[in-house]
Amino acid sequence: MKLSTIKIYASVLICSVAIAGSSFTSNASNLSQLLPAAGFALTMGEGKEAKEVKKAAEEKAAKRQSSQSDSSKSSDGSSTVSLTDKLTSKASDSKDNESQTAEAKEASSGFILDNLKSNKEFSPVYDEDGNAIDEDDKKSEDGSSEDGDSEEIDRSELSEEELAKLEREEKKEEEAKKEEEEFSKLVIAKVNDYVNIRDGAGEDNEIVGKLYDKSVGEFIEEEDGWYKIKSGSVTGYVKSEYCVTGDDAIKLAKKVGTRVAVVNTTTLKVREDASLDSAVLGLVPIEEELSVVEETDEWVKVDIEEGYGYVHYDYVILRTDFVEAESIEEEKARLAKEEAAKKAAAAAAKKAQEKISSNKKTDSSSKKSNSSSGTFVSSGGGVGSEVVNYAMQFVGNPYVYGGSSLTNGTDCSGFVMSVYKNFGVNLPHSSTADRSQGYDVGGLSNAKAGDLVCYSGHVGIYAGNGKIVHASNARTGIIVSDANYRNVLAVRRIF
């Protein structure tokens, strides 16, 4: 129970004792003399403090006493009051006392109630038995009141660090709530390959697209065992038995969705632990997309070439990626694009081969790469093998963040860019952008020498025999590694 409640009880008790006494002859103004002693700091009338009312009452009482004293004296200064006058005066005083007592009771009651109602600090809440309940006692352990409202935080009293943390937590809570609401409206395919999307709720309707396994669409409505969805550019119906939605979609979405952290600062420091005091594990440039391993209140655990590390929540933009449906027209366009990319790759390979032959560097590159790597020379022929042979001669050279020099230092995408530049191909200096170069070959099992093998925040060149050659990190420099040493996100063919 708070001190304010105790003060209320004490004041009421004092007032009750004073009112009950036979000597209590004051009105509501006199009552104000007692209240300060009980700890009240109330106002009466038009904003007057209790001490001011008390002072006015004392002055009024002094004047009345002086007047009575003057009227009781004769002209010569002696008293002329008779016994009858005394008795009459006493009776009158008794009536006055009774009247004043009644007035005081009424005034004190009204005074207390009015002030308790107008002053929140002294406004008690009572239970069914008439006992006062402290306002703080009404609040639950989690800081919310009985009506479910959360206790408001005074932000003006928070430090900059505390305010930033609070705002970050509120943002994350809002995002999580919004994300879960969005997930509940998804329709996710659970099939071996794909489920057809039709233009009507029935198998006799025309196929307008395909929703591949673990791909998602937005739920619109249900009709006779069919879900109407919108996915990508496709709107149509899928058979409900091959999909999930609602609560089941929320659970599955978190498994099939790819959580990505996009770097929003020029150079992001990835730390070994979730602390600004922790050592820097690696550096990542702006707009790189990193696979998210785990999320905490302030930190995001990500996958980079140097291993798992932590980045601060403020320096990345988080999103969840899903595979969407493909319309029949889009499927045709994709297949045509892939065919064109293959023809372009063949043409580029032919041109590169002519350049290699004209420069007569094939044999020397192969010998040099073999002696440098101490492993093998890529076989199988073609420009892809020549790309590998050229890249292998730089094994052992240093890694430099942001660099692109094959001899003085380069990072992973700079290494790939510089190697391919030697064959007349311009690639971006970005491991994320490399994921969209050339055409997809369908995974590591279909990789050939010279293909780009893409990881979270990293890229290398497939060297054949399950190996890649890549500019790994500052500790190792340019090395040869197993291609599956990390989770592969894509394999793209340039030649």
C-alpha positions in Angstrom: 0.0 0.0 0.0 1.4 3.4 -0.9 2.0 6.3 1.5 -0.8 8.3 -0.1 -3.4 5.7 1.0 -2.1 5.8 4.6 -2.4 9.5 4.5 -6.0 9.3 3.5 -6.8 6.9 6.4 -5.0 9.2 8.8 -6.7 12.3 7.7 -10.2 10.8 7.8 -9.5 9.5 11.4 -8.3 12.9 12.6 -11.3 14.6 11.1 -13.7 12.1 12.7 -12.1 12.6 16.1 -12.2 16.3 15.8 -15.8 16.4 14.6 -16.9 14.1 17.4 -15.4 16.3 20.1 -17.7 18.7 22.0 -15.2 21.5 21.7 -15.2 21.4 17.9 -16.8 24.8 17.0 -15.4 25.6 13.6 -16.7 25.3 10.1 -15.0 23.9 7.0 -12.4 26.6 7.2 -11.3 25.3 10.6 -11.1 21.8 9.3 -8.4 22.9 7.0 -6.2 23.4 10.0 -6.2 19.7 10.7 -5.6 18.5 7.2 -2.0 19.7 6.8 -1.0 17.9 9.9 -2.2 14.7 8.3 0.0 15.3 5.3 -2.6 16.8 2.9 -1.6 19.2 0.3 -5.0 20.1 -1.1 -6.6 23.2 -2.4 -10.0 24.8 -1.5 -12.1 27.5 -3.1 -10.5 29.1 -6.1 -7.0 27.6 -5.8 -6.2 28.6 -2.3 -3.9 26.5 -0.3 -5.1 25.0 3.0 -2.6 27.2 4.9 -4.1 30.3 3.4 -7.6 29.3 4.5 -6.3 28.5 7.9 -4.8 32.0 8.2 -8.0 33.6 7.1 -10.0 31.6 9.7 -7.6 32.6 12.5 -7.9 36.2 11.6 -11.7 36.0 11.5 -11.8 34.2 14.9 -9.5 36.9 16.4 -11.8 39.6 15.2 -14.9 37.8 16.6 -13.2 37.4 20.0 -12.2 41.0 20.1 -15.7 42.1 19.3 -17.2 39.9 22.0 -14.7 41.2 24.5 -15.5 44.9 23.7 -19.3 44.3 24.0 -18.9 42.7 27.4 -17.3 45.8 29.0 -19.0 48.9 30.5 -18.1 52.4 29.6 -15.8 52.5 32.6 -14.1 49.3 31.5 -15.7 47.0 34.1 -17.9 44.0 33.3 -21.7 44.5 33.4 -22.8 41.0 32.3 -25.4 39.6 34.7 -26.0 36.0 35.7 -29.0 35.8 33.4 -26.9 37.2 30.6 -24.3 34.6 31.2 -26.8 31.7 31.2 -28.4 33.1 28.0 -25.1 33.4 26.4 -24.1 29.9 27.4 -27.2 28.5 25.9 -26.7 30.5 22.8 -23.1 29.3 22.5 -24.2 25.7 22.9 -26.7 26.1 20.1 -24.0 27.8 18.0 -21.6 25.0 18.8 -24.2 22.4 17.7 -25.0 24.3 14.6 -21.3 24.8 13.8 -20.6 21.1 14.5 -23.3 20.1 12.0 -22.0 22.6 9.5 -18.4 21.4 10.0 -19.4 17.8 9.5 -21.2 18.7 6.3 -18.4 21.0 5.1 -15.7 18.5 6.0 -17.5 15.7 4.2 -18.0 17.8 1.1 -14.5 19.2 1.4 -12.8 15.7 1.6 -15.0 14.2 -1.1 -14.6 17.1 -3.5 -10.8 17.2 -3.0 -10.4 13.4 -3.3 -12.4 13.4 -6.5 -10.4 16.3 -8.0 -7.0 15.1 -6.9 -5.9 11.8 -8.6 -3.2 11.2 -6.0 -5.8 10.9 -3.3 -8.6 9.1 -5.2 -8.9 5.6 -3.6 -10.6 2.7 -5.3 -12.6 0.4 -3.0 -13.2 -3.3 -3.2 -16.5 -5.1 -2.4 -15.9 -4.9 1.3 -15.2 -1.2 1.3 -11.4 -1.5 1.6 -9.3 1.0 -0.3 -7.2 -0.6 -3.1 -3.9 1.0 -4.0 -3.7 1.8 -7.8 -0.3 0.0 -8.0 -1.9 -3.1 -6.5 -4.3 -3.2 -9.5 -1.4 -3.7 -11.9 -0.4 -7.1 -13.0 3.2 -8.4 -12.8 3.8 -7.7 -16.4 3.2 -4.0 -15.9 -0.3 -3.9 -17.3 -3.5 -2.9 -15.6 -6.6 -5.1 -15.1 -8.2 -3.7 -18.3 -5.2 -5.0 -20.3 -3.6 -1.7 -21.1 0.2 -1.6 -20.9 1.8 0.8 -18.5 3.0 3.7 -20.5 6.8 4.4 -20.4 8.0 7.9 -19.8 10.4 8.2 -22.8 11.7 11.5 -21.6 13.5 9.8 -18.7 15.3 7.3 -20.9 18.9 7.6 -22.1 19.6 7.7 -25.8 20.8 4.1 -25.6 17.7 2.9 -23.7 15.4 4.8 -26.1 17.1 3.3 -29.1 16.7 -0.2 -27.6 13.0 0.4 -26.8 12.3 1.6 -30.3 14.2 -1.3 -31.8 12.2 -3.8 -29.7 8.9 -2.1 -30.6 9.9 -2.2 -34.3 10.8 -5.9 -34.1 7.6 -6.8 -32.3 5.6 -4.9 -34.9 7.4 -6.6 -37.7 7.0 -10.1 -36.1 3.3 -9.5 -35.7 2.9 -8.2 -39.2 4.9 -11.1 -40.6 2.9 -13.8 -38.8 -0.3 -12.2 -40.0 1.0 -12.3 -43.6 2.2 -15.9 -43.2 -1.3 -17.0 -42.1 -2.7 -15.8 -45.5 -0.2 -17.8 -47.5 -0.9 -21.0 -49.4 2.2 -23.2 -49.6 2.5 -26.2 -51.9 3.5 -29.5 -50.4 4.1 -31.8 -53.4 7.0 -33.7 -55.0 7.4 -31.4 -57.9 4.6 -28.8 -58.6 0.8 -28.4 -58.5 -1.0 -26.9 -61.4 -2.8 -23.6 -61.1 -6.0 -23.5 -63.1 -8.3 -20.7 -64.2 -11.2 -22.2 -62.3 -12.1 -24.5 -59.4 -12.0 -27.8 -61.2 -9.6 -30.1 -63.0 -11.3 -29.5 -66.3 -10.2 -25.9 -66.3 -7.2 -24.6 -68.2 -3.7 -24.6 -66.6 -2.4 -21.1 -66.3 0.7 -21.7 -64.1 2.7 -24.0 -61.8 3.1 -23.7 -58.0 6.3 -25.6 -57.3 7.0 -27.5 -54.1 7.5 -25.1 -51.1 6.4 -22.2 -53.3 3.9 -19.8 -52.0 0.8 -17.9 -53.0 -1.5 -15.4 -51.3 -4.9 -16.9 -50.2 -7.9 -15.2 -51.7 -10.8 -17.6 -51.1 -11.8 -21.3 -50.9 -14.3 -22.9 -53.3 -15.3 -26.6 -53.3 -11.9 -27.9 -52.1 -9.9 -25.4 -54.2 -7.9 -22.4 -53.0 -8.0 -19.3 -55.2 -4.5 -17.7 -54.9 -2.3 -15.0 -56.3 1.3 -15.9 -56.7 3.7 -13.8 -58.7 1.9 -12.8 -61.9 -0.5 -15.8 -61.7 -4.0 -15.8 -60.2 -5.9 -19.0 -60.2 -7.0 -22.1 -58.3 -5.0 -25.0 -56.8 -6.4 -28.1 -55.2 -6.4 -27.7 -51.4 -5.2 -31.2 -50.7 -1.8 -30.3 -52.1 -1.3 -27.1 -50.1 -1.5 -25.7 -46.6 -2.7 -22.4 -45.2 -3.7 -20.7 -41.9 -1.8 -21.8 -38.8 -0.1 -24.6 -40.8 1.2 -22.1 -43.3 2.7 -20.0 -40.4 4.7 -23.0 -39.2 5.8 -24.1 -42.7 6.6 -20.6 -43.9 9.3 -20.3 -41.3 10.9 -23.5 -42.6 10.7 -23.0 -46.4 11.3 -19.2 -46.4 14.8 -17.9 -46.8 15.7 -15.3 -44.2 18.0 -12.7 -45.7 20.0 -9.8 -44.2 20.7 -7.0 -46.7 23.7 -4.8 -45.8 22.7 -1.1 -45.6 26.0 0.4 -44.7 29.2 1.0 -46.8 31.3 -1.6 -45.0 29.7 -3.9 -42.5 31.8 -5.4 -39.7 30.9 -9.0 -38.9 31.9 -9.8 -35.4 32.8 -13.0 -33.7 30.3 -12.5 -30.9 27.2 -10.4 -30.4 29.0 -7.4 -29.0 30.6 -4.2 -30.3 33.7 -5.1 -28.3 34.1 -8.4 -30.0 36.8 -9.0 -32.6 35.9 -8.4 -36.3 35.5 -11.7 -38.1 35.1 -10.3 -41.6 33.9 -7.3 -43.7 31.0 -7.2 -46.1 30.2 -4.4 -48.6 26.9 -2.6 -49.0 23.9 -4.4 -50.6 25.4 -7.8 -50.1 22.7 -10.4 -49.1 23.6 -12.7 -46.3 21.9 -15.8 -45.1 20.5 -15.4 -41.6 21.2 -18.1 -39.1 19.7 -16.6 -36.0 18.1 -13.4 -34.7 18.3 -11.9 -31.2 17.1 -8.6 -29.8 20.0 -6.5 -31.2 22.1 -8.9 -33.3 21.7 -11.0 -36.3 23.8 -14.1 -36.8 24.9 -14.5 -40.4 26.9 -16.8 -42.7 30.0 -15.4 -44.3 33.1 -16.9 -45.8 35.0 -16.6 -42.5 32.3 -18.5 -40.7 29.2 -17.6 -38.6 29.4 -14.1 -37.2 27.2 -11.3 -35.8 26.0 -8.0 -37.3 24.1 -5.3 -35.5 20.4 -5.1 -36.3 20.6 -1.4 -37.3 23.0 -2.1 -40.2 20.9 -4.7 -42.1 17.5 -4.9 -43.6 15.8 -8.2 -42.9 13.4 -10.0 -45.2 12.0 -13.4 -45.9 12.2 -14.7 -49.5 9.8 -17.3 -51.0 9.6 -19.0 -54.4 6.5 -17.9 -56.2 4.5 -19.5 -59.0 5.4 -19.4 -62.6 2.9 -18.7 -65.3 2.9 -20.8 -68.5 4.1 -17.7 -70.4 6.9 -17.1 -67.9 8.0 -20.7 -68.1 8.2 -20.5 -71.9 10.1 -17.2 -71.6 12.5 -18.6 -69.0 13.3 -21.7 -71.1 13.9 -19.5 -74.1 16.2 -17.2 -72.1 18.2 -20.1 -70.8 18.6 -21.4 -74.4 19.7 -18.0 -75.5 22.1 -17.8 -72.6 23.6 -21.2 -73.5 24.1 -20.0 -77.1 25.7 -16.8 -75.8 27.9 -18.8 -73.5 28.9 -21.0 -76.4 29.8 -18.0 -78.6 31.7 -16.4 -75.7 33.6 -19.7 -75.2 34.5 -19.8 -78.9 35.8 -16.3 -78.8 37.7 -16.9 -75.6 39.2 -20.1 -77.2 40.4 -18.1 -80.1 42.0 -15.6 -77.8 43.7 -18.4 -75.9 45.1 -19.9 -79.0 46.3 -16.6 -80.4 48.1 -15.8 -77.2 49.6 -19.3 -77.0 49.3 -19.3 -73.2 47.4 -22.5 -72.7 50.4 -24.8 -72.0 52.3 -22.4 -69.8 49.1 -21.6 -67.8 48.5 -25.3 -67.1 52.0 -25.9 -65.9 52.1 -22.9 -63.7 48.7 -23.6 -62.1 49.8 -27.2 -61.4 52.9 -26.2 -59.6 51.2 -23.4 -57.7 48.2 -25.3 -56.4 49.9 -28.6 -55.7 46.6 -30.3 -56.5 45.5 -30.8 -60.0 45.0 -29.3 -63.4 41.3 -29.1 -64.6 40.6 -31.6 -67.3 37.8 -32.0 -69.7 38.7 -29.4 -72.3 36.7 -26.3 -73.2 36.9 -22.7 -72.1 35.7 -23.6 -68.6 38.8 -25.7 -68.0 40.9 -22.9 -69.4 39.3 -20.5 -66.9 40.2 -22.8 -64.1 43.8 -23.3 -65.3 44.2 -19.5 -65.5 42.7 -19.0 -62.0 44.9 -21.7 -60.4 48.1 -19.9 -61.1 47.2 -17.3 -58.5 46.7 -19.7 -55.7 48.6 -18.5 -52.7 48.3 -14.8 -53.4 46.8 -12.5 -50.8 43.2 -11.7 -50.0 42.4 -8.0 -49.8 38.9 -6.8 -49.0 37.6 -4.7 -51.9 40.6 -5.6 -54.0 40.7 -7.0 -57.5 44.4 -7.6 -58.2 45.2 -11.2 -58.8 48.7 -10.7 -57.7 48.7 -8.0 -55.1 45.4 -8.9 -53.4 41.7 -9.4 -54.2 38.5 -10.4 -52.5 36.2 -13.2 -53.7 34.1 -11.4 -56.3 37.1 -9.3 -57.4 38.9 -12.6 -58.0 36.1 -14.0 -60.2 35.7 -10.7 -62.0 39.4 -10.4 -62.8 39.7 -14.1 -63.9 36.8 -13.8 -66.3 37.9 -10.4 -67.6 40.9 -12.2 -69.0 38.5 -14.1 -71.2 36.6 -11.1 -72.4 33.7 -11.4 -69.9 32.6 -8.5 -67.6 31.2 -9.6 -64.3 30.1 -7.4 -61.4 32.3 -6.9 -58.3 29.6 -8.4 -56.1 29.0 -12.0 -54.9 25.3 -11.2 -54.6 25.1 -9.9 -58.2 27.0 -12.9 -59.4 24.0 -15.1 -58.5 22.1 -13.7 -61.5 25.0 -14.0 -64.1 24.8 -16.5 -66.9 22.2 -19.2 -66.3 21.4 -21.6 -63.5 22.5 -25.3 -64.0 20.4 -26.8 -61.2 22.8 -27.3 -58.4 26.3 -28.5 -57.6 25.6 -32.0 -59.1 25.4 -30.4 -62.5 28.4 -28.1 -62.2 31.2 -28.0 -64.8 34.6 -26.4 -64.7 34.4 -22.6 -64.8 30.9 -22.3 -63.3 30.4 -19.8 -60.6 29.5 -21.4 -57.2 27.6 -18.9 -55.0 27.3 -18.8 -51.3 26.1 -16.4 -48.7 28.4 -13.4 -49.1 30.9 -15.4 -51.2 31.6 -16.7 -54.7 34.2 -19.1 -56.2 35.0 -20.8 -59.5 34.2 -24.5 -59.8 37.4 -26.3 -60.6 36.0 -29.8 -61.3 36.4 -32.9 -59.1 34.2 -31.4 -56.4 36.6 -28.4 -55.8 36.5 -24.7 -56.1 39.2 -22.1 -56.4 38.5 -18.9 -54.6 39.9 -15.9 -52.7 38.8 -17.1 -49.3 39.8 -14.7 -46.6 42.7 -12.6 -45.2 44.1 -15.5 -43.3 44.2 -18.0 -46.2 44.3 -15.9 -49.3 43.5 -17.6 -52.7 43.0 -21.3 -52.1 41.4 -24.5 -53.4 38.5 -25.9 -51.2 35.8 -28.5 -51.4 32.8 -27.0 -53.2 30.3 -28.2 -50.6 32.3 -26.8 -47.6 29.4 -24.4 -47.2 25.7 -24.3 -48.2 25.6 -23.6 -51.9 22.9 -21.0 -53.0 23.4 -21.2 -56.7 25.6 -22.5 -59.5 25.7 -20.2 -62.6 27.3 -21.0 -66.0 29.1 -18.3 -67.9 30.7 -20.5 -70.7 
